[in-house]
Amino acid sequence: MQGLEGSTQIFIAMVLYIAVVIGIGVYYTKRASESSANYLIGGRSLNPWVTALGAEASDMSGWLLMGLPGVAYWFGLSDAIWTAIGLLIGTYLNWLFVAKRLRIYSQVAGNAITIP
């Protein structure tokens, strides 16, 4: 791509990226399952680690990007570190004591996809 300006290269890269994302979407749309329940909960066939990591990624994203730096700024780095340690311990205890019972309850409640 010698001779192209920087903005042209960026434009081409973005167009290629968008084309790939649309292609992936079209490919997986054709493989889509029949029900939204299978889509929302992965057909109940996901590995527990994948489920846990996905839940924590969506749960902690806003907190880690905005909340924890705010705690560090307002109260100091040591408080932010202790807050992060508390979050890790709380997440582990939640996974250890709540997750399995919640999974069983969702089956008892007619394969619920949310907490009734």
C-alpha positions as CSV (number, residue, x, y, z in Angstrom):
1,M,0.0,0.0,0.0
2,Q,2.9,2.3,-0.8
3,G,1.7,5.7,-1.9
4,L,-1.6,5.7,0.0
5,E,-2.1,8.4,2.6
6,G,-2.7,7.5,6.2
7,S,-6.3,8.4,6.2
8,T,-6.9,6.2,3.1
9,Q,-5.3,3.2,4.8
10,I,-7.4,3.7,7.9
11,F,-10.5,3.9,5.7
12,I,-9.7,0.7,3.9
13,A,-8.9,-1.1,7.2
14,M,-12.3,0.0,8.6
15,V,-14.2,-1.1,5.5
16,L,-12.5,-4.5,5.6
17,Y,-13.2,-4.8,9.3
18,I,-16.9,-4.0,8.9
19,A,-17.1,-6.4,5.9
20,V,-15.6,-9.2,8.0
21,V,-18.0,-8.5,10.9
22,I,-21.0,-8.5,8.6
23,G,-19.8,-11.7,7.0
24,I,-19.5,-13.4,10.4
25,G,-23.0,-12.2,11.3
26,V,-24.5,-13.5,8.1
27,Y,-22.7,-16.9,8.5
28,Y,-23.9,-17.4,12.0
29,T,-27.4,-16.1,11.2
30,K,-27.8,-19.0,8.9
31,R,-26.8,-21.4,11.7
32,A,-29.1,-19.7,14.2
33,S,-31.2,-21.8,16.5
34,E,-35.0,-21.9,16.4
35,S,-35.7,-20.2,19.7
36,S,-34.5,-17.1,21.5
37,A,-34.0,-19.2,24.7
38,N,-31.3,-21.3,23.0
39,Y,-29.7,-18.1,21.8
40,L,-29.8,-16.3,25.2
41,I,-28.5,-19.2,27.3
42,G,-26.4,-21.1,24.7
43,G,-28.7,-24.1,24.6
44,R,-27.6,-24.8,28.2
45,S,-24.5,-26.5,26.7
46,L,-21.8,-24.0,27.6
47,N,-18.9,-24.9,29.8
48,P,-19.3,-23.5,33.4
49,W,-16.0,-21.6,33.0
50,V,-17.2,-20.0,29.8
51,T,-20.4,-19.0,31.5
52,A,-18.6,-17.7,34.5
53,L,-16.2,-15.6,32.5
54,G,-18.9,-14.2,30.3
55,A,-21.0,-13.2,33.3
56,E,-18.1,-11.6,35.0
57,A,-17.0,-9.8,31.9
58,S,-20.4,-8.2,31.5
59,D,-20.8,-7.6,35.2
60,M,-17.5,-6.0,35.9
61,S,-16.8,-4.1,32.7
62,G,-18.3,-0.8,33.8
63,W,-17.1,-1.1,37.3
64,L,-13.5,-1.8,36.4
65,L,-13.3,1.0,33.8
66,M,-15.0,3.7,35.8
67,G,-15.7,2.6,39.4
68,L,-12.3,1.2,40.5
69,P,-10.3,4.2,39.1
70,G,-12.7,6.5,40.9
71,V,-12.1,4.6,44.1
72,A,-8.3,4.8,43.5
73,Y,-8.5,8.6,42.9
74,W,-10.9,9.4,45.8
75,F,-9.5,7.0,48.5
76,G,-6.1,6.0,47.3
77,L,-4.5,3.1,45.6
78,S,-4.5,0.8,48.7
79,D,-8.3,1.1,49.1
80,A,-8.7,0.3,45.4
81,I,-6.5,-2.8,45.8
82,W,-8.6,-3.9,48.8
83,T,-11.7,-3.2,46.8
84,A,-10.5,-5.4,44.0
85,I,-9.5,-8.2,46.4
86,G,-13.0,-8.0,47.9
87,L,-14.6,-8.2,44.5
88,L,-12.6,-11.2,43.6
89,I,-13.4,-13.0,46.8
90,G,-17.1,-12.1,46.5
91,T,-17.2,-13.3,42.9
92,Y,-15.6,-16.6,43.9
93,L,-18.0,-17.1,46.8
94,N,-20.9,-16.3,44.6
95,W,-19.7,-18.9,42.0
96,L,-19.1,-21.4,44.8
97,F,-22.4,-21.2,46.7
98,V,-25.0,-19.6,44.5
99,A,-24.3,-20.6,40.9
100,K,-25.1,-24.3,41.2
101,R,-28.3,-23.7,43.2
102,L,-29.4,-21.1,40.8
103,R,-28.8,-23.5,37.9
104,I,-30.9,-26.2,39.6
105,Y,-33.6,-23.6,40.4
106,S,-33.8,-22.5,36.8
107,Q,-34.5,-26.2,35.8
108,V,-37.2,-26.5,38.5
109,A,-38.8,-23.3,37.3
110,G,-39.4,-24.8,33.9
111,N,-36.0,-24.1,32.3
112,A,-36.2,-20.4,33.2
113,I,-33.8,-18.1,31.3
114,T,-34.1,-15.4,34.0
115,I,-34.7,-15.5,37.7
116,P,-38.5,-15.7,38.1
